[in-house]
Amino acid sequence: MSTIYDKQVTEEPAQPSSPPGPGGPGGINNERGGGFRRPRRRRALAAAAAAIIIAAAGGGIAYAASSGPVTLTTAQITAKTDPGVVDVVSTLSNGTADGTGIVLTSTGEVLTNNHVIEGATSITVTDVGNGRTYTAVVVGYDTKNDIAVLQLQHASGLKTVTVDDSSAVKVGDTVVGIGNAGGRGGRPAAAAGKVTALGQTIGASDQASGTTEQLTGMIRTNANIQAGDSGGPLVNSQGQVIGIDTAGSSSYQLGSQQAQTQAYTIPINKAVSIADQIEAGKSSATVHVGATAFLGVEVQSTAPGAQVGMPGSTSTGVTIAGVVSGSPAAKAGLQAGDQITSVGGHKVTSSTDIQGALEGYHPGGKISISWLDQAGQTHTATVTLAAGPAA
């Protein structure tokens, strides 16, 4: 089953009176571009609105020269950018998810959103420039800022995108969002628009998992970013990448049938800065470098205070929706319907808590898991974590 993984913005974006530039600390610092399972839809995060439609470094990154700007048509922009775009397909326990990425180096370093690859057991990437499909491994990711870096195996001679300084972006600038809209593959779709705000803060939620993340410093546009565009480039009128397509929504004005589109992108300066940190092997509280420790459960949050197990119990935890066959969780005896109550000695009440508990672990590491089965019996086991490519 192929699905479109979409994240949704459920909080009204903040509107600073004097919006700061989107470049983030350090000017041209760039971050690049997910274990648990969330049913994935070709997704691009979505912003607060009546109807939500949501849209994956080191050296060698090409920055735009600062000679006089030449405004290109949308067709010229896509012709320049498309060869450096890739389609990302993440295999999940219950299907596949489709997204987009951009090529940063000719040897196959790809930048995308973390939510595009989160929960994947394997990842394949099709390069638009040469039409070839590659197996990808996750170099690292930043869950807080929704950035991931992939490395395509045995790739060489790839076309790359040109990156511009996102701190120079202004409200009113013409932009084009490019990506694998609808997960259709093939030639990327293009959505033209203008920058409508800078320095935006949004709350992006995943309906499948019930988790929410706050993203800051976002560029807002009225380009029609769609599910599947996540991780794709937002480019300026010179065909230079200024952001990573991450969230999109549409809403209707009262008394009107006209849809108002709001899309949000992570400034490329910020994205490449994180990518550089990942490539340098510098882990932090938010950045994970290397292979992901994989538990092998698909979970859904349980509301605090919900009764679990024996009558009178008010324990809280995370209900297991599914277990990957052969995974550490399956070997320990966890089953769908059981409820995980602690991981590594830390109480958990959401999938985010479990992710946080696993963050410092790598494949081969041992960690204790406690859970309640459907009969209300308590179990604790120490499992050896497996390797998973995504967060």
URRAVEN-V994105 format. One record per residue. N is the residue number from 1. RES is the residue in three letters. PHI is phi in degrees with one decimal (* if undefined). Layout:
N_RES_PHI + N_RES_PHI
This chain:
1_MET_* + 2_SER_-99.7 + 3_THR_-127.2 + 4_ILE_-101.0 + 5_TYR_-84.4 + 6_ASP_-129.0 + 7_LYS_-102.7 + 8_GLN_-129.9 + 9_VAL_-90.6 + 10_THR_-106.2 + 11_GLU_-110.9 + 12_GLU_-67.5 + 13_PRO_-60.3 + 14_ALA_-68.0 + 15_GLN_-121.2 + 16_PRO_-63.3 + 17_SER_-65.7 + 18_SER_-126.2 + 19_PRO_-59.0 + 20_PRO_-73.7 + 21_GLY_-67.6 + 22_PRO_-86.6 + 23_GLY_-68.5 + 24_GLY_80.8 + 25_PRO_-59.0 + 26_GLY_85.4 + 27_GLY_62.2 + 28_ILE_-80.4 + 29_ASN_-103.1 + 30_ASN_-124.1 + 31_GLU_-110.7 + 32_ARG_-107.9 + 33_GLY_-149.2 + 34_GLY_* + 35_GLY_* + 36_PHE_-95.8 + 37_ARG_-119.3 + 38_ARG_-121.7 + 39_PRO_-53.3 + 40_ARG_-101.4 + 41_ARG_-118.2 + 42_ARG_-57.8 + 43_ARG_-121.8 + 44_ALA_-135.1 + 45_LEU_-52.0 + 46_ALA_-121.7 + 47_ALA_-98.8 + 48_ALA_-58.5 + 49_ALA_-172.7 + 50_ALA_-65.1 + 51_ALA_-118.3 + 52_ILE_-113.3 + 53_ILE_-125.0 + 54_ILE_-101.7 + 55_ALA_-72.9 + 56_ALA_* + 57_ALA_* + 58_GLY_-28.6 + 59_GLY_-66.3 + 60_GLY_94.7 + 61_ILE_-74.3 + 62_ALA_-92.2 + 63_TYR_-96.9 + 64_ALA_-70.1 + 65_ALA_-72.3 + 66_SER_-100.7 + 67_SER_-69.2 + 68_GLY_-51.3 + 69_PRO_-67.1 + 70_VAL_-119.0 + 71_THR_-78.2 + 72_LEU_-105.8 + 73_THR_-76.9 + 74_THR_-58.7 + 75_ALA_-62.9 + 76_GLN_-68.1 + 77_ILE_-63.4 + 78_THR_-68.1 + 79_ALA_-62.2 + 80_LYS_-77.0 + 81_THR_-92.4 + 82_ASP_-50.4 + 83_PRO_-61.9 + 84_GLY_-98.8 + 85_VAL_-105.5 + 86_VAL_-130.2 + 87_ASP_-94.7 + 88_VAL_-111.3 + 89_VAL_-121.1 + 90_SER_-101.7 + 91_THR_-89.1 + 92_LEU_-115.1 + 93_SER_-66.6 + 94_ASN_-121.9 + 95_GLY_149.1 + 96_THR_-132.3 + 97_ALA_-132.0 + 98_ASP_-116.2 + 99_GLY_-153.0 + 100_THR_-135.9 + 101_GLY_-152.1 + 102_ILE_-124.3 + 103_VAL_-87.6 + 104_LEU_-98.6 + 105_THR_-135.1 + 106_SER_-66.9 + 107_THR_-92.0 + 108_GLY_99.6 + 109_GLU_-83.7 + 110_VAL_-122.6 + 111_LEU_-105.3 + 112_THR_-151.7 + 113_ASN_-79.3 + 114_ASN_-62.1 + 115_HIS_-67.7 + 116_VAL_-69.5 + 117_ILE_-113.5 + 118_GLU_-64.1 + 119_GLY_83.1 + 120_ALA_-78.3 + 121_THR_-95.8 + 122_SER_-156.7 + 123_ILE_-136.5 + 124_THR_-119.1 + 125_VAL_-131.9 + 126_THR_-105.2 + 127_ASP_-82.8 + 128_VAL_-66.3 + 129_GLY_-62.5 + 130_ASN_-118.3 + 131_GLY_77.2 + 132_ARG_-85.5 + 133_THR_-110.0 + 134_TYR_-122.8 + 135_THR_-79.4 + 136_ALA_-118.5 + 137_VAL_-116.4 + 138_VAL_-87.5 + 139_VAL_-76.4 + 140_GLY_176.0 + 141_TYR_-158.3 + 142_ASP_-125.8 + 143_THR_-69.1 + 144_LYS_-67.4 + 145_ASN_-101.6 + 146_ASP_59.2 + 147_ILE_-126.2 + 148_ALA_-140.0 + 149_VAL_-117.4 + 150_LEU_-110.7 + 151_GLN_-122.5 + 152_LEU_-78.5 + 153_GLN_-77.2 + 154_HIS_60.7 + 155_ALA_-96.9 + 156_SER_-157.8 + 157_GLY_66.1 + 158_LEU_-77.4 + 159_LYS_-74.2 + 160_THR_-119.2 + 161_VAL_-85.8 + 162_THR_-102.7 + 163_VAL_-102.5 + 164_ASP_-107.2 + 165_ASP_-85.0 + 166_SER_-71.8 + 167_SER_-71.0 + 168_ALA_-92.2 + 169_VAL_-66.6 + 170_LYS_-127.3 + 171_VAL_-60.5 + 172_GLY_100.2 + 173_ASP_-62.7 + 174_THR_-77.1 + 175_VAL_-139.1 + 176_VAL_-135.1 + 177_GLY_-92.3 + 178_ILE_-124.1 + 179_GLY_179.1 + 180_ASN_-86.7 + 181_ALA_-58.1 + 182_GLY_75.1 + 183_GLY_65.8 + 184_ARG_-79.4 + 185_GLY_73.9 + 186_GLY_74.1 + 187_ARG_-65.2 + 188_PRO_-62.4 + 189_ALA_-83.3 + 190_ALA_-125.7 + 191_ALA_-129.4 + 192_ALA_-87.4 + 193_GLY_-174.3 + 194_LYS_-133.7 + 195_VAL_-70.8 + 196_THR_-110.0 + 197_ALA_-167.4 + 198_LEU_-124.3 + 199_GLY_62.5 + 200_GLN_-82.4 + 201_THR_-115.2 + 202_ILE_-130.6 + 203_GLY_-104.8 + 204_ALA_-104.9 + 205_SER_-118.1 + 206_ASP_-109.5 + 207_GLN_-61.2 + 208_ALA_-66.4 + 209_SER_-102.0 + 210_GLY_79.3 + 211_THR_-91.6 + 212_THR_-133.7 + 213_GLU_-128.0 + 214_GLN_-100.5 + 215_LEU_-113.6 + 216_THR_-119.5 + 217_GLY_68.5 + 218_MET_-77.1 + 219_ILE_-90.4 + 220_ARG_-103.2 + 221_THR_-134.5 + 222_ASN_-103.8 + 223_ALA_-68.6 + 224_ASN_-82.8 + 225_ILE_-69.7 + 226_GLN_-121.6 + 227_ALA_-57.3 + 228_GLY_101.0 + 229_ASP_-79.1 + 230_SER_-51.9 + 231_GLY_89.9 + 232_GLY_-83.3 + 233_PRO_-85.4 + 234_LEU_-101.4 + 235_VAL_-118.1 + 236_ASN_-88.2 + 237_SER_-73.4 + 238_GLN_-100.8 + 239_GLY_77.7 + 240_GLN_-107.4 + 241_VAL_-73.7 + 242_ILE_-118.0 + 243_GLY_-167.5 + 244_ILE_-110.3 + 245_ASP_-57.4 + 246_THR_-134.4 + 247_ALA_-144.0 + 248_GLY_-152.0 + 249_SER_-151.2 + 250_SER_-136.7 + 251_SER_-142.0 + 252_TYR_-114.8 + 253_GLN_-72.1 + 254_LEU_-59.8 + 255_GLY_76.1 + 256_SER_-134.3 + 257_GLN_-99.2 + 258_GLN_-85.0 + 259_ALA_-78.6 + 260_GLN_-107.2 + 261_THR_-95.7 + 262_GLN_-130.0 + 263_ALA_-123.6 + 264_TYR_-128.1 + 265_THR_-130.1 + 266_ILE_-81.5 + 267_PRO_-55.5 + 268_ILE_-64.7 + 269_ASN_-56.9 + 270_LYS_-66.1 + 271_ALA_-63.9 + 272_VAL_-70.8 + 273_SER_-60.7 + 274_ILE_-66.9 + 275_ALA_-61.6 + 276_ASP_-60.8 + 277_GLN_-63.4 + 278_ILE_-64.2 + 279_GLU_-63.3 + 280_ALA_-79.0 + 281_GLY_74.4 + 282_LYS_-99.6 + 283_SER_-72.8 + 284_SER_-149.9 + 285_ALA_-62.6 + 286_THR_-115.0 + 287_VAL_-101.5 + 288_HIS_-106.6 + 289_VAL_-113.0 + 290_GLY_96.5 + 291_ALA_-62.7 + 292_THR_-89.2 + 293_ALA_-71.9 + 294_PHE_-117.1 + 295_LEU_-93.2 + 296_GLY_94.8 + 297_VAL_-124.4 + 298_GLU_-101.9 + 299_VAL_-126.4 + 300_GLN_-139.6 + 301_SER_-68.8 + 302_THR_-107.2 + 303_ALA_-62.1 + 304_PRO_-53.7 + 305_GLY_89.3 + 306_ALA_-67.3 + 307_GLN_-73.6 + 308_VAL_-134.5 + 309_GLY_74.0 + 310_MET_-67.1 + 311_PRO_-53.9 + 312_GLY_92.3 + 313_SER_-71.5 + 314_THR_-123.3 + 315_SER_-63.4 + 316_THR_-114.6 + 317_GLY_-178.0 + 318_VAL_-123.8 + 319_THR_-76.2 + 320_ILE_-84.4 + 321_ALA_-89.1 + 322_GLY_-168.9 + 323_VAL_-127.0 + 324_VAL_-73.1 + 325_SER_-58.4 + 326_GLY_80.4 + 327_SER_-78.6 + 328_PRO_-54.8 + 329_ALA_-63.7 + 330_ALA_-64.3 + 331_LYS_-65.5 + 332_ALA_-79.9 + 333_GLY_100.2 + 334_LEU_-69.8 + 335_GLN_-136.5 + 336_ALA_-58.2 + 337_GLY_98.2 + 338_ASP_-68.5 + 339_GLN_-129.3 + 340_ILE_-75.4 + 341_THR_-108.8 + 342_SER_-154.3 + 343_VAL_-134.1 + 344_GLY_62.0 + 345_GLY_82.6 + 346_HIS_-106.6 + 347_LYS_-63.4 + 348_VAL_-127.0 + 349_THR_-130.6 + 350_SER_-155.7 + 351_SER_-64.0 + 352_THR_-62.8 + 353_ASP_-61.8 + 354_ILE_-66.1 + 355_GLN_-58.8 + 356_GLY_-62.8 + 357_ALA_-67.0 + 358_LEU_-88.4 + 359_GLU_-53.0 + 360_GLY_-85.3 + 361_TYR_-99.7 + 362_HIS_-127.5 + 363_PRO_-52.2 + 364_GLY_95.5 + 365_GLY_-73.9 + 366_LYS_-106.2 + 367_ILE_-148.7 + 368_SER_-88.4 + 369_ILE_-126.3 + 370_SER_-117.4 + 371_TRP_-153.5 + 372_LEU_-107.2 + 373_ASP_-84.6 + 374_GLN_-71.2 + 375_ALA_-92.3 + 376_GLY_88.4 + 377_GLN_-83.7 + 378_THR_-91.2 + 379_HIS_-133.3 + 380_THR_-138.4 + 381_ALA_-143.3 + 382_THR_-102.5 + 383_VAL_-113.9 + 384_THR_-97.4 + 385_LEU_-70.9 + 386_ALA_-93.9 + 387_ALA_-95.5 + 388_GLY_-134.3 + 389_PRO_-73.9 + 390_ALA_-126.4 + 391_ALA_-72.3
